[in-house]
Amino acid sequence: MSEKAFDLNNVATLQGNQSGSLPSIDYQAALASYTPDEQKEITELAEKIDVSEDQKVMAYGSQPLVSSFEQVGNLLKKEQGSEADQRVMKEVRELSNLVNEKFEDFNMIIKEPGFFEKLFLSLSSEKKKQKNKKLHEAAVTSYKLLMQLNSSYDSWLDMLRDAMFQITSLSASERMNTETLEKYIVAGYMASSRMEQLLLEKKEQYDKSGGLVKYEQEYEDLKDGYELFSRVLERLEDSRFTNKLAIGELKLTERNNRKIQESIYTQKKHGMLLLAQQLGIAVLDAKNREVLEASQSVMRLTEELMKKVANNIALTAQESKQLIQIGFYSFSAAKESLNVILKAFEEEKKGNEEFKAKHRAELIESAKMIEQLEAHINDIKQSNPKAAASTSQTTTDTPTVSGSLQF
């Protein structure tokens, strides 16, 4: 049968059973298709089934499922700590947050690795092989998740079994106590009937005595006791009602416990297998994607390198062409250099003119100051002729030095 035909048959089967369960196996026809030895084996197994043993009934058919579970577990154990395994665990964490953020036990199991675990997981494959033992002990892996969840199922079942023992023990105790209580109540009603008759007799005796006090006291005491006993019986009836209520609640609690155990067994037998299968397939697919993405990365690197090399070659061609066209210098560089020289000349010329103007102004100012100084000297000469004559004589008597001119 081709894959396409198989898919079409599956679709037809599912469509035909959307409103009900999948079709049951025709066990008579199936049994006839086996060999005599297989028929004998199947028949003997069918005769051994005893539905009164709950634990065996719930565990029925586990062997092939456990075998399949262990096979997938071995696969995941070999892959724990790999890139594919960590990738699947990341997806499981994301799905867990979407499904149930309050499932703290589960979330603790699949918590994200710490910094050093991540660093360790990022090492090369050769280094991973060298430190594989430490990784298996520290890293959160699909296999560890599977085993811890499987262990959780076992602990949950132990808890339910302990609770079931307590439920059945308490229920049996409540039944025994209620049976005893009912005996007390029956005896109490029998006693009440006798007391009612005795009250009538005491009342009649009191009436016939003409109202003697001693008979009156006996009647009143008996009447008070009867009324108290009646109230006690009423309370016993109330307790019998609450006991029956407790027995009913315990019975329902027992059924709930059985249903939950059945659900846990179902999850452990079928759900864990499904989880193991999906984790195993996810790890295998992640390995495929690991190689695929590595190949894509190399391809993208090659493409980017190809574009980079092409751009560099084009740039080199453009610059080499410009280099040939320019020659041994560029006009822009020469123009810039000439502008610098021209600016220097202009700055120099401007500086000379400013210096001349400044020097001229200083000479004029000096001449004015000399004129003022000479006016003061003339005033001194006029006020002290002797000093002026002495100064003139001294100046005249000063010997002159002859010789060549010096600079």
C-alpha positions in Angstrom: 0.0 0.0 0.0 1.4 3.4 -1.0 1.8 6.2 1.6 -0.8 8.2 -0.1 -3.4 5.4 0.0 -2.5 4.8 3.7 -3.2 8.5 4.5 -6.5 8.4 2.6 -7.6 5.3 4.5 -6.7 7.0 7.8 -8.6 10.1 6.9 -11.7 8.0 6.0 -11.5 6.1 9.2 -11.3 9.3 11.3 -14.1 10.9 9.4 -16.3 7.9 9.8 -15.8 7.9 13.6 -16.0 11.6 14.4 -19.2 11.2 16.4 -18.1 8.0 18.3 -15.1 5.9 19.4 -12.8 4.1 17.0 -14.0 0.7 15.8 -13.3 -2.3 18.1 -11.2 -5.3 17.1 -13.2 -8.3 16.0 -11.5 -10.5 18.6 -12.9 -13.8 17.2 -11.6 -13.1 13.7 -8.3 -11.9 15.1 -7.9 -14.9 17.3 -8.5 -17.2 14.3 -5.6 -15.5 12.5 -3.0 -16.6 15.1 -1.1 -19.8 15.3 -2.3 -22.5 17.6 0.4 -21.7 20.1 -0.4 -18.0 20.0 -4.1 -18.9 20.4 -3.3 -21.0 23.5 -1.2 -18.2 25.0 -3.9 -15.6 24.5 -6.7 -17.9 25.8 -4.7 -18.7 29.0 -4.1 -15.0 29.6 -7.8 -14.3 29.2 -8.7 -16.9 31.7 -6.2 -15.4 34.3 -7.8 -12.0 34.3 -9.5 -11.2 37.6 -11.3 -7.8 37.7 -11.5 -8.0 41.5 -7.8 -7.1 41.8 -7.7 -3.3 41.0 -4.0 -3.0 40.8 -3.6 -5.8 38.3 -6.5 -4.5 36.2 -5.0 -1.0 36.1 -1.6 -2.4 35.2 -3.0 -4.7 32.5 -1.2 -4.3 29.2 1.7 -2.3 30.5 4.5 -4.6 29.3 4.7 -3.6 25.6 4.1 0.1 26.5 6.9 0.0 29.1 9.2 -1.7 26.6 8.5 1.1 24.0 9.0 3.7 26.7 12.4 2.3 27.7 13.6 2.2 24.1 12.8 5.9 23.6 14.3 6.6 27.0 17.6 5.0 25.9 17.6 7.3 22.9 17.0 10.4 25.0 19.7 9.3 27.5 22.3 9.1 24.7 21.3 12.6 23.5 21.1 14.3 26.9 23.1 17.6 26.9 23.4 17.8 23.1 22.4 21.0 21.2 19.3 19.2 20.0 18.3 18.2 23.5 18.7 21.7 24.8 16.8 23.1 21.9 13.9 20.8 22.6 14.0 21.6 26.4 13.7 25.3 25.5 10.6 24.6 23.4 9.2 22.5 26.3 9.8 25.4 28.7 7.9 27.8 26.4 5.0 25.3 26.0 4.9 24.8 29.8 4.5 28.5 30.4 1.7 28.6 27.9 -0.1 25.5 29.3 0.2 26.0 33.0 2.2 28.7 34.7 1.1 27.4 38.2 2.6 23.9 37.8 5.5 24.7 40.0 6.8 21.1 40.3 7.0 20.7 36.6 8.4 24.2 36.0 11.2 23.4 38.6 12.1 20.3 36.7 12.5 22.1 33.3 14.0 25.3 34.7 16.5 26.9 32.3 20.2 26.0 32.9 22.3 28.6 34.7 25.1 30.6 33.2 27.8 28.0 33.7 25.6 25.2 32.3 24.9 27.3 29.2 28.6 28.0 28.9 29.4 24.3 29.2 26.7 23.4 26.6 28.2 26.0 24.2 31.6 24.2 24.1 32.8 22.3 21.0 31.8 18.7 20.5 35.3 17.5 21.3 35.2 19.3 24.7 31.7 18.0 25.3 33.0 14.4 25.0 35.7 15.1 27.5 33.3 16.5 30.1 30.3 14.4 29.2 29.9 13.0 32.7 29.6 16.4 34.4 27.2 17.6 31.8 24.9 14.6 32.3 24.9 15.3 36.1 24.3 19.1 35.8 22.4 19.9 32.6 18.6 19.9 32.3 17.9 17.3 29.6 15.0 15.6 27.9 15.9 12.3 29.5 16.1 13.8 33.0 12.7 15.4 32.4 11.3 12.1 31.3 12.7 10.2 34.3 11.7 12.8 36.9 8.1 12.9 35.5 8.0 9.1 35.6 9.2 9.2 39.2 6.5 11.8 39.9 3.9 9.5 38.6 5.2 6.7 40.9 5.2 9.1 43.9 1.6 10.2 43.1 0.4 6.6 42.8 2.1 5.9 46.2 0.3 8.9 47.7 -3.1 7.7 46.3 -2.5 4.1 47.5 -1.8 5.4 51.0 -4.9 7.6 50.8 -6.9 4.7 49.6 -5.8 2.6 52.6 -6.8 5.4 54.9 -10.1 5.8 53.1 -11.0 2.1 53.3 -9.9 1.8 56.9 -11.9 4.9 57.9 -14.9 3.7 55.9 -14.8 0.3 57.5 -14.5 1.8 60.9 -17.4 4.2 60.3 -19.5 1.3 59.1 -18.7 -0.8 62.2 -19.4 2.2 64.5 -22.6 3.0 62.7 -23.7 -0.6 63.0 -23.0 -0.5 66.7 -24.8 2.8 66.9 -27.8 1.4 65.2 -27.9 -1.4 67.7 -28.0 1.2 70.5 -30.7 3.0 68.8 -32.8 -0.2 68.2 -32.3 -1.1 71.9 -33.2 2.5 72.8 -36.5 2.3 70.9 -37.3 -1.0 72.5 -36.6 0.6 75.9 -38.7 3.6 75.0 -41.7 1.4 74.3 -41.2 -0.3 77.6 -40.9 3.1 79.4 -44.1 4.4 77.8 -46.0 1.4 79.1 -44.4 1.9 82.6 -45.4 5.6 82.5 -49.0 4.6 81.9 -48.9 2.2 84.8 -47.4 4.8 87.1 -50.0 7.4 86.0 -52.8 4.9 86.7 -51.4 4.0 90.1 -51.1 7.7 91.0 -54.7 8.3 89.9 -56.1 5.4 91.8 -54.2 6.4 95.0 -56.1 9.6 95.1 -53.0 11.7 94.3 -50.5 10.4 96.9 -47.3 12.3 96.8 -45.0 9.2 96.7 -46.7 7.9 93.6 -46.6 11.4 92.1 -42.8 11.6 92.7 -42.2 8.2 91.1 -44.3 9.2 88.1 -42.5 12.6 87.7 -39.0 11.0 88.0 -39.9 8.4 85.4 -41.3 11.0 83.1 -38.2 13.2 83.3 -35.9 10.2 82.6 -38.1 9.2 79.6 -38.0 12.6 78.1 -34.2 12.8 78.6 -33.7 9.4 77.0 -35.9 10.4 74.1 -33.7 13.4 73.4 -30.6 11.2 73.6 -32.2 8.9 71.0 -32.9 11.9 68.8 -29.2 12.9 69.0 -28.2 9.3 68.3 -30.4 9.4 65.2 -28.7 12.7 64.2 -25.3 11.0 64.6 -26.5 8.0 62.6 -27.5 10.4 59.8 -24.1 12.2 59.8 -22.3 8.8 60.0 -24.2 7.6 56.9 -23.3 10.9 55.3 -19.6 10.4 56.1 -19.8 6.8 54.8 -21.3 8.1 51.5 -18.6 10.8 51.3 -15.9 8.3 51.9 -17.4 6.0 49.2 -17.3 8.9 46.8 -13.8 9.8 47.9 -12.8 6.2 47.3 -14.3 6.3 43.8 -12.5 9.5 43.1 -9.2 8.0 44.3 -9.7 5.0 42.0 -10.5 7.3 39.0 -7.4 9.4 39.7 -5.3 6.3 40.0 -6.7 5.1 36.7 -5.9 8.5 35.2 -2.4 8.4 36.5 -1.9 4.8 35.3 -3.2 5.9 31.9 -0.9 8.9 31.8 2.1 6.8 33.0 1.3 4.0 30.5 0.2 6.0 27.5 0.9 9.7 28.2 4.5 9.2 29.2 5.1 7.0 26.2 3.6 9.7 24.0 5.8 12.4 25.7 8.8 10.2 25.3 8.1 9.6 21.6 7.6 13.3 21.0 10.7 14.2 22.9 12.7 11.6 21.0 11.3 12.7 17.6 11.9 16.3 18.6 15.5 15.6 19.5 16.1 13.8 16.2 14.4 16.7 14.3 16.5 19.2 16.3 19.6 17.4 15.2 18.5 17.7 11.6 17.8 21.4 12.1 21.1 21.8 13.8 22.9 20.6 10.6 20.4 22.5 8.4 20.9 25.8 10.2 24.7 25.3 10.2 24.5 24.7 6.4 22.3 27.7 6.0 24.8 29.8 8.0 27.7 28.8 5.8 25.6 29.5 2.7 24.6 33.0 4.0 28.3 33.6 4.9 29.3 32.6 1.4 26.7 34.9 -0.1 27.7 37.9 2.0 31.4 37.2 1.3 30.6 37.0 -2.4 28.8 40.4 -2.3 31.6 41.9 -0.2 34.3 40.7 -2.6 32.4 42.0 -5.6 31.9 45.4 -4.0 35.6 45.6 -3.1 36.7 44.6 -6.6 34.4 47.2 -8.1 35.7 49.8 -5.7 39.3 48.9 -6.6 38.5 49.1 -10.3 36.9 52.6 -9.8 39.8 53.9 -7.7 42.5 52.5 -10.0 40.7 54.2 -13.0 40.7 57.5 -11.2 44.4 57.0 -10.3 45.3 56.7 -14.0 43.2 59.7 -15.0 44.7 61.9 -12.3 48.3 61.1 -13.1 50.9 61.8 -10.3 48.9 64.6 -8.6 45.3 65.9 -8.5 44.3 69.3 -9.6 42.3 69.7 -6.4 45.4 69.2 -4.3 47.4 71.7 -6.4 44.6 74.2 -6.2 44.4 73.8 -2.4 48.1 74.3 -2.1 48.1 77.4 -4.3 45.3 78.9 -2.1 47.4 78.3 1.0 50.4 80.1 -0.6 48.3 83.0 -1.8 46.7 83.4 1.6 50.2 83.5 3.2 51.3 86.3 0.8 48.2 88.3 1.6 48.7 87.8 5.3 52.3 89.0 5.0 51.4 92.1 2.9 48.6 93.0 5.3 51.0 92.6 8.2 53.7 94.9 6.7 51.2 97.7 6.0 49.8 97.5 9.5 53.4 97.6 10.9 54.3 100.7 8.8 51.1 102.5 9.9 51.8 101.6 13.5 55.5 102.7 13.3 54.5 106.0 11.7 52.0 106.7 14.4 54.7 105.9 17.0 57.2 108.4 15.4 54.6 111.2 15.3 53.9 110.5 19.0 57.6 110.5 19.8 58.2 113.8 18.0 55.4 115.4 20.0 56.9 114.1 23.2 60.4 115.5 22.2 58.9 118.9 21.5 57.3 118.9 25.0 60.7 117.8 26.5 62.6 120.6 24.7 60.1 123.2 26.0 60.9 122.1 29.6 64.7 122.2 28.9 64.4 125.8 27.6 62.5 126.8 30.7 65.3 125.4 32.8 68.0 127.3 30.8 66.2 130.6 31.2 65.7 130.1 34.9 69.4 129.1 35.6 71.9 130.7 33.1 75.0 129.4 35.0 73.9 125.8 34.9 73.2 126.3 31.2 76.7 127.8 30.6 78.4 125.0 32.6 76.5 122.5 30.7 77.5 124.1 27.4 81.2 124.3 28.5 81.2 120.8 29.6 79.8 119.7 26.4 82.4 121.8 24.5 85.3 120.4 26.5 84.4 116.8 25.9 87.1 115.3 23.7 85.9 113.7 20.5 86.9 110.3 19.4 88.2 110.0 15.8 88.3 107.0 13.7 86.4 105.0 11.0 82.7 104.9 11.1 81.2 101.7 12.8 77.8 100.1 12.7 
